[in-house]
Amino acid sequence: MGYIFWDKSISKTDPSYEYKRWKTAKGAILFSATLLGLSPILKTLTKDTSSDTIWAVTVILFLANMLFHDYGSENRTNIR
């Protein structure tokens, strides 16, 4: 519901928003199709991995992201 409200409010103020909406929809469809296509492969790859290992890797990667990501960027004009 939040996305629909945001979409309606932006489309009234920005005339070039139709093109941006199409780009966003195309990206979402591509991402969903990729996940649906890879899910059987990922399921078989993780079949023999215990849930403890998955949790440990998740925590380690999360901590690595928290430690090494640049959250204090001074130049916010060129962020993509």
PyMOL Python script that loads the backbone (N, CA, C, O; Angstrom):
from pymol import cmd

cmd.read_pdbstr("""\
ATOM      1  N   MET A   1       0.824  -1.186   0.000  1.00  0.00           N
ATOM      2  CA  MET A   1       0.000   0.000   0.000  1.00  0.00           C
ATOM      3  C   MET A   1       0.876   1.261   0.000  1.00  0.00           C
ATOM      4  O   MET A   1       0.537   2.263  -0.629  1.00  0.00           O
ATOM      5  N   GLY A   2       2.006   1.192   0.716  1.00  0.00           N
ATOM      6  CA  GLY A   2       2.900   2.335   0.751  1.00  0.00           C
ATOM      7  C   GLY A   2       3.480   2.655  -0.612  1.00  0.00           C
ATOM      8  O   GLY A   2       3.603   3.822  -0.982  1.00  0.00           O
ATOM      9  N   TYR A   3       3.838   1.616  -1.363  1.00  0.00           N
ATOM     10  CA  TYR A   3       4.390   1.838  -2.701  1.00  0.00           C
ATOM     11  C   TYR A   3       3.349   2.469  -3.619  1.00  0.00           C
ATOM     12  O   TYR A   3       3.670   3.364  -4.401  1.00  0.00           O
ATOM     13  N   ILE A   4       2.128   2.016  -3.528  1.00  0.00           N
ATOM     14  CA  ILE A   4       1.066   2.566  -4.380  1.00  0.00           C
ATOM     15  C   ILE A   4       0.842   4.040  -4.048  1.00  0.00           C
ATOM     16  O   ILE A   4       0.703   4.862  -4.954  1.00  0.00           O
ATOM     17  N   PHE A   5       0.805   4.379  -2.766  1.00  0.00           N
ATOM     18  CA  PHE A   5       0.642   5.779  -2.363  1.00  0.00           C
ATOM     19  C   PHE A   5       1.805   6.628  -2.869  1.00  0.00           C
ATOM     20  O   PHE A   5       1.597   7.715  -3.406  1.00  0.00           O
ATOM     21  N   TRP A   6       3.031   6.128  -2.696  1.00  0.00           N
ATOM     22  CA  TRP A   6       4.220   6.848  -3.152  1.00  0.00           C
ATOM     23  C   TRP A   6       4.193   7.013  -4.675  1.00  0.00           C
ATOM     24  O   TRP A   6       4.511   8.081  -5.197  1.00  0.00           O
ATOM     25  N   ASP A   7       3.817   5.957  -5.369  1.00  0.00           N
ATOM     26  CA  ASP A   7       3.768   5.988  -6.828  1.00  0.00           C
ATOM     27  C   ASP A   7       2.762   7.033  -7.322  1.00  0.00           C
ATOM     28  O   ASP A   7       3.061   7.779  -8.254  1.00  0.00           O
ATOM     29  N   LYS A   8       1.605   7.096  -6.724  1.00  0.00           N
ATOM     30  CA  LYS A   8       0.585   8.067  -7.130  1.00  0.00           C
ATOM     31  C   LYS A   8       1.033   9.498  -6.838  1.00  0.00           C
ATOM     32  O   LYS A   8       0.778  10.401  -7.634  1.00  0.00           O
ATOM     33  N   SER A   9       1.698   9.709  -5.704  1.00  0.00           N
ATOM     34  CA  SER A   9       2.119  11.068  -5.366  1.00  0.00           C
ATOM     35  C   SER A   9       3.252  11.544  -6.271  1.00  0.00           C
ATOM     36  O   SER A   9       3.308  12.724  -6.616  1.00  0.00           O
ATOM     37  N   ILE A  10       4.153  10.646  -6.658  1.00  0.00           N
ATOM     38  CA  ILE A  10       5.265  11.023  -7.536  1.00  0.00           C
ATOM     39  C   ILE A  10       4.772  11.249  -8.965  1.00  0.00           C
ATOM     40  O   ILE A  10       5.224  12.177  -9.635  1.00  0.00           O
ATOM     41  N   SER A  11       3.855  10.413  -9.431  1.00  0.00           N
ATOM     42  CA  SER A  11       3.411  10.518 -10.822  1.00  0.00           C
ATOM     43  C   SER A  11       2.687  11.841 -11.093  1.00  0.00           C
ATOM     44  O   SER A  11       2.643  12.296 -12.236  1.00  0.00           O
ATOM     45  N   LYS A  12       2.128  12.453 -10.067  1.00  0.00           N
ATOM     46  CA  LYS A  12       1.457  13.738 -10.249  1.00  0.00           C
ATOM     47  C   LYS A  12       2.452  14.883 -10.363  1.00  0.00           C
ATOM     48  O   LYS A  12       2.171  15.882 -11.026  1.00  0.00           O
ATOM     49  N   THR A  13       3.618  14.750  -9.723  1.00  0.00           N
ATOM     50  CA  THR A  13       4.576  15.854  -9.693  1.00  0.00           C
ATOM     51  C   THR A  13       5.672  15.739 -10.741  1.00  0.00           C
ATOM     52  O   THR A  13       6.266  16.754 -11.106  1.00  0.00           O
ATOM     53  N   ASP A  14       5.963  14.543 -11.239  1.00  0.00           N
ATOM     54  CA  ASP A  14       7.074  14.339 -12.169  1.00  0.00           C
ATOM     55  C   ASP A  14       6.545  13.784 -13.495  1.00  0.00           C
ATOM     56  O   ASP A  14       6.109  12.634 -13.542  1.00  0.00           O
ATOM     57  N   PRO A  15       6.575  14.572 -14.565  1.00  0.00           N
ATOM     58  CA  PRO A  15       6.029  14.081 -15.845  1.00  0.00           C
ATOM     59  C   PRO A  15       6.872  12.970 -16.486  1.00  0.00           C
ATOM     60  O   PRO A  15       6.345  12.193 -17.281  1.00  0.00           O
ATOM     61  N   SER A  16       8.155  12.878 -16.162  1.00  0.00           N
ATOM     62  CA  SER A  16       8.997  11.838 -16.747  1.00  0.00           C
ATOM     63  C   SER A  16       8.970  10.558 -15.918  1.00  0.00           C
ATOM     64  O   SER A  16       9.795   9.668 -16.125  1.00  0.00           O
ATOM     65  N   TYR A  17       8.041  10.460 -14.995  1.00  0.00           N
ATOM     66  CA  TYR A  17       8.013   9.310 -14.095  1.00  0.00           C
ATOM     67  C   TYR A  17       7.556   8.026 -14.782  1.00  0.00           C
ATOM     68  O   TYR A  17       7.896   6.936 -14.322  1.00  0.00           O
ATOM     69  N   GLU A  18       6.811   8.125 -15.850  1.00  0.00           N
ATOM     70  CA  GLU A  18       6.342   6.916 -16.552  1.00  0.00           C
ATOM     71  C   GLU A  18       7.517   6.065 -17.018  1.00  0.00           C
ATOM     72  O   GLU A  18       7.487   4.840 -16.905  1.00  0.00           O
ATOM     73  N   TYR A  19       8.547   6.716 -17.539  1.00  0.00           N
ATOM     74  CA  TYR A  19       9.735   5.985 -17.978  1.00  0.00           C
ATOM     75  C   TYR A  19      10.437   5.338 -16.791  1.00  0.00           C
ATOM     76  O   TYR A  19      10.887   4.197 -16.892  1.00  0.00           O
ATOM     77  N   LYS A  20      10.538   6.041 -15.678  1.00  0.00           N
ATOM     78  CA  LYS A  20      11.171   5.490 -14.474  1.00  0.00           C
ATOM     79  C   LYS A  20      10.367   4.314 -13.936  1.00  0.00           C
ATOM     80  O   LYS A  20      10.935   3.329 -13.464  1.00  0.00           O
ATOM     81  N   ARG A  21       9.043   4.420 -14.008  1.00  0.00           N
ATOM     82  CA  ARG A  21       8.187   3.327 -13.537  1.00  0.00           C
ATOM     83  C   ARG A  21       8.416   2.078 -14.387  1.00  0.00           C
ATOM     84  O   ARG A  21       8.478   0.967 -13.860  1.00  0.00           O
ATOM     85  N   TRP A  22       8.542   2.264 -15.710  1.00  0.00           N
ATOM     86  CA  TRP A  22       8.775   1.138 -16.599  1.00  0.00           C
ATOM     87  C   TRP A  22      10.128   0.491 -16.290  1.00  0.00           C
ATOM     88  O   TRP A  22      10.230  -0.736 -16.271  1.00  0.00           O
ATOM     89  N   LYS A  23      11.166   1.296 -16.049  1.00  0.00           N
ATOM     90  CA  LYS A  23      12.484   0.754 -15.716  1.00  0.00           C
ATOM     91  C   LYS A  23      12.441  -0.038 -14.413  1.00  0.00           C
ATOM     92  O   LYS A  23      13.055  -1.100 -14.310  1.00  0.00           O
ATOM     93  N   THR A  24      11.729   0.468 -13.432  1.00  0.00           N
ATOM     94  CA  THR A  24      11.609  -0.214 -12.149  1.00  0.00           C
ATOM     95  C   THR A  24      10.863  -1.529 -12.305  1.00  0.00           C
ATOM     96  O   THR A  24      11.273  -2.545 -11.744  1.00  0.00           O
ATOM     97  N   ALA A  25       9.783  -1.519 -13.053  1.00  0.00           N
ATOM     98  CA  ALA A  25       9.004  -2.747 -13.265  1.00  0.00           C
ATOM     99  C   ALA A  25       9.823  -3.787 -14.021  1.00  0.00           C
ATOM    100  O   ALA A  25       9.780  -4.975 -13.700  1.00  0.00           O
ATOM    101  N   LYS A  26      10.572  -3.335 -15.029  1.00  0.00           N
ATOM    102  CA  LYS A  26      11.398  -4.264 -15.798  1.00  0.00           C
ATOM    103  C   LYS A  26      12.466  -4.899 -14.908  1.00  0.00           C
ATOM    104  O   LYS A  26      12.723  -6.098 -15.013  1.00  0.00           O
ATOM    105  N   GLY A  27      13.083  -4.114 -14.040  1.00  0.00           N
ATOM    106  CA  GLY A  27      14.082  -4.642 -13.123  1.00  0.00           C
ATOM    107  C   GLY A  27      13.487  -5.633 -12.132  1.00  0.00           C
ATOM    108  O   GLY A  27      14.100  -6.657 -11.829  1.00  0.00           O
ATOM    109  N   ALA A  28      12.293  -5.331 -11.625  1.00  0.00           N
ATOM    110  CA  ALA A  28      11.631  -6.225 -10.675  1.00  0.00           C
ATOM    111  C   ALA A  28      11.255  -7.552 -11.340  1.00  0.00           C
ATOM    112  O   ALA A  28      11.388  -8.615 -10.734  1.00  0.00           O
ATOM    113  N   ILE A  29      10.790  -7.484 -12.580  1.00  0.00           N
ATOM    114  CA  ILE A  29      10.427  -8.714 -13.299  1.00  0.00           C
ATOM    115  C   ILE A  29      11.667  -9.557 -13.583  1.00  0.00           C
ATOM    116  O   ILE A  29      11.634 -10.778 -13.433  1.00  0.00           O
ATOM    117  N   LEU A  30      12.743  -8.921 -13.987  1.00  0.00           N
ATOM    118  CA  LEU A  30      13.993  -9.642 -14.243  1.00  0.00           C
ATOM    119  C   LEU A  30      14.530 -10.290 -12.965  1.00  0.00           C
ATOM    120  O   LEU A  30      14.963 -11.442 -12.986  1.00  0.00           O
ATOM    121  N   PHE A  31      14.502  -9.556 -11.866  1.00  0.00           N
ATOM    122  CA  PHE A  31      14.968 -10.088 -10.587  1.00  0.00           C
ATOM    123  C   PHE A  31      14.116 -11.281 -10.150  1.00  0.00           C
ATOM    124  O   PHE A  31      14.652 -12.297  -9.709  1.00  0.00           O
ATOM    125  N   SER A  32      12.796 -11.162 -10.271  1.00  0.00           N
ATOM    126  CA  SER A  32      11.904 -12.262  -9.876  1.00  0.00           C
ATOM    127  C   SER A  32      12.104 -13.487 -10.763  1.00  0.00           C
ATOM    128  O   SER A  32      12.120 -14.615 -10.270  1.00  0.00           O
ATOM    129  N   ALA A  33      12.256 -13.270 -12.061  1.00  0.00           N
ATOM    130  CA  ALA A  33      12.463 -14.400 -12.972  1.00  0.00           C
ATOM    131  C   ALA A  33      13.792 -15.100 -12.688  1.00  0.00           C
ATOM    132  O   ALA A  33      13.878 -16.326 -12.760  1.00  0.00           O
ATOM    133  N   THR A  34      14.822 -14.326 -12.368  1.00  0.00           N
ATOM    134  CA  THR A  34      16.118 -14.917 -12.037  1.00  0.00           C
ATOM    135  C   THR A  34      16.019 -15.756 -10.773  1.00  0.00           C
ATOM    136  O   THR A  34      16.548 -16.866 -10.725  1.00  0.00           O
ATOM    137  N   LEU A  35      15.349 -15.240  -9.750  1.00  0.00           N
ATOM    138  CA  LEU A  35      15.188 -16.011  -8.520  1.00  0.00           C
ATOM    139  C   LEU A  35      14.375 -17.277  -8.745  1.00  0.00           C
ATOM    140  O   LEU A  35      14.710 -18.336  -8.214  1.00  0.00           O
ATOM    141  N   LEU A  36      13.314 -17.173  -9.527  1.00  0.00           N
ATOM    142  CA  LEU A  36      12.507 -18.358  -9.802  1.00  0.00           C
ATOM    143  C   LEU A  36      13.293 -19.395 -10.610  1.00  0.00           C
ATOM    144  O   LEU A  36      13.142 -20.599 -10.402  1.00  0.00           O
ATOM    145  N   GLY A  37      14.125 -18.921 -11.524  1.00  0.00           N
ATOM    146  CA  GLY A  37      14.917 -19.840 -12.328  1.00  0.00           C
ATOM    147  C   GLY A  37      16.039 -20.504 -11.540  1.00  0.00           C
ATOM    148  O   GLY A  37      16.371 -21.664 -11.785  1.00  0.00           O
ATOM    149  N   LEU A  38      16.617 -19.780 -10.606  1.00  0.00           N
ATOM    150  CA  LEU A  38      17.741 -20.331  -9.839  1.00  0.00           C
ATOM    151  C   LEU A  38      17.327 -21.076  -8.572  1.00  0.00           C
ATOM    152  O   LEU A  38      18.159 -21.758  -7.974  1.00  0.00           O
ATOM    153  N   SER A  39      16.089 -20.968  -8.152  1.00  0.00           N
ATOM    154  CA  SER A  39      15.692 -21.585  -6.890  1.00  0.00           C
ATOM    155  C   SER A  39      15.864 -23.108  -6.863  1.00  0.00           C
ATOM    156  O   SER A  39      16.270 -23.627  -5.823  1.00  0.00           O
ATOM    157  N   PRO A  40      15.583 -23.859  -7.935  1.00  0.00           N
ATOM    158  CA  PRO A  40      15.841 -25.302  -7.859  1.00  0.00           C
ATOM    159  C   PRO A  40      17.337 -25.620  -7.715  1.00  0.00           C
ATOM    160  O   PRO A  40      17.716 -26.555  -7.011  1.00  0.00           O
ATOM    161  N   ILE A  41      18.166 -24.839  -8.383  1.00  0.00           N
ATOM    162  CA  ILE A  41      19.610 -25.063  -8.286  1.00  0.00           C
ATOM    163  C   ILE A  41      20.093 -24.747  -6.882  1.00  0.00           C
ATOM    164  O   ILE A  41      20.862 -25.512  -6.300  1.00  0.00           O
ATOM    165  N   LEU A  42      19.649 -23.629  -6.340  1.00  0.00           N
ATOM    166  CA  LEU A  42      20.069 -23.258  -4.996  1.00  0.00           C
ATOM    167  C   LEU A  42      19.550 -24.231  -3.953  1.00  0.00           C
ATOM    168  O   LEU A  42      20.217 -24.474  -2.947  1.00  0.00           O
ATOM    169  N   LYS A  43      18.377 -24.787  -4.178  1.00  0.00           N
ATOM    170  CA  LYS A  43      17.827 -25.758  -3.233  1.00  0.00           C
ATOM    171  C   LYS A  43      18.685 -27.015  -3.187  1.00  0.00           C
ATOM    172  O   LYS A  43      18.938 -27.555  -2.110  1.00  0.00           O
ATOM    173  N   THR A  44      19.131 -27.482  -4.342  1.00  0.00           N
ATOM    174  CA  THR A  44      19.969 -28.685  -4.350  1.00  0.00           C
ATOM    175  C   THR A  44      21.372 -28.397  -3.834  1.00  0.00           C
ATOM    176  O   THR A  44      22.002 -29.285  -3.259  1.00  0.00           O
ATOM    177  N   LEU A  45      21.877 -27.185  -4.021  1.00  0.00           N
ATOM    178  CA  LEU A  45      23.204 -26.852  -3.512  1.00  0.00           C
ATOM    179  C   LEU A  45      23.235 -26.755  -1.994  1.00  0.00           C
ATOM    180  O   LEU A  45      24.248 -27.074  -1.371  1.00  0.00           O
ATOM    181  N   THR A  46      22.144 -26.321  -1.400  1.00  0.00           N
ATOM    182  CA  THR A  46      22.108 -26.161   0.054  1.00  0.00           C
ATOM    183  C   THR A  46      21.432 -27.332   0.763  1.00  0.00           C
ATOM    184  O   THR A  46      21.207 -27.270   1.971  1.00  0.00           O
ATOM    185  N   LYS A  47      21.113 -28.378   0.045  1.00  0.00           N
ATOM    186  CA  LYS A  47      20.410 -29.519   0.644  1.00  0.00           C
ATOM    187  C   LYS A  47      21.243 -30.197   1.728  1.00  0.00           C
ATOM    188  O   LYS A  47      20.705 -30.575   2.768  1.00  0.00           O
ATOM    189  N   ASP A  48      22.535 -30.354   1.504  1.00  0.00           N
ATOM    190  CA  ASP A  48      23.386 -31.042   2.461  1.00  0.00           C
ATOM    191  C   ASP A  48      24.025 -30.111   3.488  1.00  0.00           C
ATOM    192  O   ASP A  48      24.794 -30.569   4.334  1.00  0.00           O
ATOM    193  N   THR A  49      23.726 -28.835   3.431  1.00  0.00           N
ATOM    194  CA  THR A  49      24.277 -27.880   4.381  1.00  0.00           C
ATOM    195  C   THR A  49      23.348 -27.764   5.571  1.00  0.00           C
ATOM    196  O   THR A  49      22.142 -27.577   5.408  1.00  0.00           O
ATOM    197  N   SER A  50      23.906 -27.874   6.769  1.00  0.00           N
ATOM    198  CA  SER A  50      23.060 -27.804   7.954  1.00  0.00           C
ATOM    199  C   SER A  50      22.621 -26.371   8.200  1.00  0.00           C
ATOM    200  O   SER A  50      23.251 -25.427   7.724  1.00  0.00           O
ATOM    201  N   SER A  51      21.540 -26.219   8.944  1.00  0.00           N
ATOM    202  CA  SER A  51      21.018 -24.883   9.211  1.00  0.00           C
ATOM    203  C   SER A  51      21.961 -24.089  10.118  1.00  0.00           C
ATOM    204  O   SER A  51      21.976 -22.860  10.058  1.00  0.00           O
ATOM    205  N   ASP A  52      22.748 -24.773  10.956  1.00  0.00           N
ATOM    206  CA  ASP A  52      23.718 -24.074  11.796  1.00  0.00           C
ATOM    207  C   ASP A  52      24.781 -23.389  10.945  1.00  0.00           C
ATOM    208  O   ASP A  52      25.196 -22.270  11.245  1.00  0.00           O
ATOM    209  N   THR A  53      25.216 -24.055   9.894  1.00  0.00           N
ATOM    210  CA  THR A  53      26.220 -23.465   9.000  1.00  0.00           C
ATOM    211  C   THR A  53      25.654 -22.254   8.282  1.00  0.00           C
ATOM    212  O   THR A  53      26.343 -21.245   8.126  1.00  0.00           O
ATOM    213  N   ILE A  54      24.416 -22.342   7.847  1.00  0.00           N
ATOM    214  CA  ILE A  54      23.785 -21.227   7.143  1.00  0.00           C
ATOM    215  C   ILE A  54      23.663 -20.027   8.078  1.00  0.00           C
ATOM    216  O   ILE A  54      23.926 -18.896   7.668  1.00  0.00           O
ATOM    217  N   TRP A  55      23.267 -20.262   9.330  1.00  0.00           N
ATOM    218  CA  TRP A  55      23.165 -19.163  10.288  1.00  0.00           C
ATOM    219  C   TRP A  55      24.534 -18.550  10.578  1.00  0.00           C
ATOM    220  O   TRP A  55      24.654 -17.329  10.684  1.00  0.00           O
ATOM    221  N   ALA A  56      25.554 -19.378  10.705  1.00  0.00           N
ATOM    222  CA  ALA A  56      26.897 -18.872  10.990  1.00  0.00           C
ATOM    223  C   ALA A  56      27.418 -18.016   9.837  1.00  0.00           C
ATOM    224  O   ALA A  56      27.979 -16.944  10.063  1.00  0.00           O
ATOM    225  N   VAL A  57      27.236 -18.483   8.614  1.00  0.00           N
ATOM    226  CA  VAL A  57      27.681 -17.715   7.448  1.00  0.00           C
ATOM    227  C   VAL A  57      26.896 -16.404   7.338  1.00  0.00           C
ATOM    228  O   VAL A  57      27.460 -15.369   6.983  1.00  0.00           O
ATOM    229  N   THR A  58      25.606 -16.449   7.640  1.00  0.00           N
ATOM    230  CA  THR A  58      24.790 -15.243   7.593  1.00  0.00           C
ATOM    231  C   THR A  58      25.282 -14.202   8.587  1.00  0.00           C
ATOM    232  O   THR A  58      25.406 -13.025   8.248  1.00  0.00           O
ATOM    233  N   VAL A  59      25.561 -14.631   9.809  1.00  0.00           N
ATOM    234  CA  VAL A  59      26.040 -13.698  10.832  1.00  0.00           C
ATOM    235  C   VAL A  59      27.403 -13.137  10.459  1.00  0.00           C
ATOM    236  O   VAL A  59      27.642 -11.940  10.623  1.00  0.00           O
ATOM    237  N   ILE A  60      28.297 -13.974   9.962  1.00  0.00           N
ATOM    238  CA  ILE A  60      29.639 -13.512   9.581  1.00  0.00           C
ATOM    239  C   ILE A  60      29.557 -12.499   8.449  1.00  0.00           C
ATOM    240  O   ILE A  60      30.225 -11.466   8.502  1.00  0.00           O
ATOM    241  N   LEU A  61      28.753 -12.771   7.427  1.00  0.00           N
ATOM    242  CA  LEU A  61      28.628 -11.835   6.314  1.00  0.00           C
ATOM    243  C   LEU A  61      27.944 -10.528   6.733  1.00  0.00           C
ATOM    244  O   LEU A  61      28.287  -9.456   6.234  1.00  0.00           O
ATOM    245  N   PHE A  62      26.979 -10.623   7.647  1.00  0.00           N
ATOM    246  CA  PHE A  62      26.334  -9.416   8.153  1.00  0.00           C
ATOM    247  C   PHE A  62      27.326  -8.548   8.912  1.00  0.00           C
ATOM    248  O   PHE A  62      27.368  -7.333   8.719  1.00  0.00           O
ATOM    249  N   LEU A  63      28.126  -9.169   9.776  1.00  0.00           N
ATOM    250  CA  LEU A  63      29.128  -8.407  10.531  1.00  0.00           C
ATOM    251  C   LEU A  63      30.186  -7.810   9.608  1.00  0.00           C
ATOM    252  O   LEU A  63      30.635  -6.685   9.829  1.00  0.00           O
ATOM    253  N   ALA A  64      30.585  -8.547   8.579  1.00  0.00           N
ATOM    254  CA  ALA A  64      31.550  -8.016   7.621  1.00  0.00           C
ATOM    255  C   ALA A  64      30.972  -6.805   6.895  1.00  0.00           C
ATOM    256  O   ALA A  64      31.674  -5.823   6.659  1.00  0.00           O
ATOM    257  N   ASN A  65      29.703  -6.879   6.546  1.00  0.00           N
ATOM    258  CA  ASN A  65      29.048  -5.742   5.897  1.00  0.00           C
ATOM    259  C   ASN A  65      28.998  -4.543   6.835  1.00  0.00           C
ATOM    260  O   ASN A  65      29.261  -3.417   6.411  1.00  0.00           O
ATOM    261  N   MET A  66      28.667  -4.764   8.087  1.00  0.00           N
ATOM    262  CA  MET A  66      28.592  -3.669   9.056  1.00  0.00           C
ATOM    263  C   MET A  66      29.965  -3.034   9.282  1.00  0.00           C
ATOM    264  O   MET A  66      30.062  -1.819   9.457  1.00  0.00           O
ATOM    265  N   LEU A  67      31.017  -3.841   9.279  1.00  0.00           N
ATOM    266  CA  LEU A  67      32.359  -3.322   9.548  1.00  0.00           C
ATOM    267  C   LEU A  67      32.971  -2.600   8.354  1.00  0.00           C
ATOM    268  O   LEU A  67      33.627  -1.574   8.535  1.00  0.00           O
ATOM    269  N   PHE A  68      32.776  -3.101   7.152  1.00  0.00           N
ATOM    270  CA  PHE A  68      33.515  -2.601   6.004  1.00  0.00           C
ATOM    271  C   PHE A  68      32.738  -1.668   5.076  1.00  0.00           C
ATOM    272  O   PHE A  68      33.327  -1.087   4.165  1.00  0.00           O
ATOM    273  N   HIS A  69      31.454  -1.515   5.283  1.00  0.00           N
ATOM    274  CA  HIS A  69      30.676  -0.618   4.417  1.00  0.00           C
ATOM    275  C   HIS A  69      30.926   0.831   4.815  1.00  0.00           C
ATOM    276  O   HIS A  69      31.047   1.139   6.001  1.00  0.00           O
ATOM    277  N   ASP A  70      31.005   1.718   3.830  1.00  0.00           N
ATOM    278  CA  ASP A  70      31.241   3.132   4.075  1.00  0.00           C
ATOM    279  C   ASP A  70      29.903   3.831   4.315  1.00  0.00           C
ATOM    280  O   ASP A  70      29.258   4.289   3.372  1.00  0.00           O
ATOM    281  N   TYR A  71      29.495   3.909   5.569  1.00  0.00           N
ATOM    282  CA  TYR A  71      28.226   4.549   5.911  1.00  0.00           C
ATOM    283  C   TYR A  71      28.356   6.064   6.027  1.00  0.00           C
ATOM    284  O   TYR A  71      27.342   6.762   6.003  1.00  0.00           O
ATOM    285  N   GLY A  72      29.563   6.588   6.151  1.00  0.00           N
ATOM    286  CA  GLY A  72      29.758   8.013   6.365  1.00  0.00           C
ATOM    287  C   GLY A  72      30.213   8.744   5.124  1.00  0.00           C
ATOM    288  O   GLY A  72      31.151   9.537   5.200  1.00  0.00           O
ATOM    289  N   SER A  73      29.599   8.516   4.005  1.00  0.00           N
ATOM    290  CA  SER A  73      30.002   9.166   2.764  1.00  0.00           C
ATOM    291  C   SER A  73      29.724  10.663   2.845  1.00  0.00           C
ATOM    292  O   SER A  73      28.616  11.085   3.174  1.00  0.00           O
ATOM    293  N   GLU A  74      30.733  11.449   2.544  1.00  0.00           N
ATOM    294  CA  GLU A  74      30.587  12.903   2.578  1.00  0.00           C
ATOM    295  C   GLU A  74      29.956  13.440   1.292  1.00  0.00           C
ATOM    296  O   GLU A  74      29.230  14.433   1.328  1.00  0.00           O
ATOM    297  N   ASN A  75      30.225  12.797   0.168  1.00  0.00           N
ATOM    298  CA  ASN A  75      29.720  13.260  -1.124  1.00  0.00           C
ATOM    299  C   ASN A  75      28.441  12.522  -1.451  1.00  0.00           C
ATOM    300  O   ASN A  75      28.486  11.398  -1.951  1.00  0.00           O
ATOM    301  N   ARG A  76      27.310  13.129  -1.181  1.00  0.00           N
ATOM    302  CA  ARG A  76      26.027  12.475  -1.410  1.00  0.00           C
ATOM    303  C   ARG A  76      25.371  12.886  -2.717  1.00  0.00           C
ATOM    304  O   ARG A  76      24.230  12.497  -2.969  1.00  0.00           O
ATOM    305  N   THR A  77      26.049  13.656  -3.556  1.00  0.00           N
ATOM    306  CA  THR A  77      25.434  14.102  -4.802  1.00  0.00           C
ATOM    307  C   THR A  77      25.576  13.080  -5.915  1.00  0.00           C
ATOM    308  O   THR A  77      24.777  13.094  -6.851  1.00  0.00           O
ATOM    309  N   ASN A  78      26.564  12.193  -5.851  1.00  0.00           N
ATOM    310  CA  ASN A  78      26.805  11.236  -6.932  1.00  0.00           C
ATOM    311  C   ASN A  78      26.451   9.802  -6.549  1.00  0.00           C
ATOM    312  O   ASN A  78      27.002   8.860  -7.119  1.00  0.00           O
ATOM    313  N   ILE A  79      25.550   9.623  -5.600  1.00  0.00           N
ATOM    314  CA  ILE A  79      25.154   8.289  -5.186  1.00  0.00           C
ATOM    315  C   ILE A  79      24.157   7.731  -6.181  1.00  0.00           C
ATOM    316  O   ILE A  79      23.204   8.412  -6.558  1.00  0.00           O
ATOM    317  N   ARG A  80      24.371   6.498  -6.607  1.00  0.00           N
ATOM    318  CA  ARG A  80      23.463   5.853  -7.560  1.00  0.00           C
ATOM    319  C   ARG A  80      22.604   4.856  -6.848  1.00  0.00           C
ATOM    320  O   ARG A  80      21.770   4.203  -7.474  1.00  0.00           O
TER     321      ARG A  80
END
""", "prot")
cmd.dss("prot")
cmd.show_as("cartoon", "prot")
cmd.util.cbc("prot")
cmd.orient("prot")
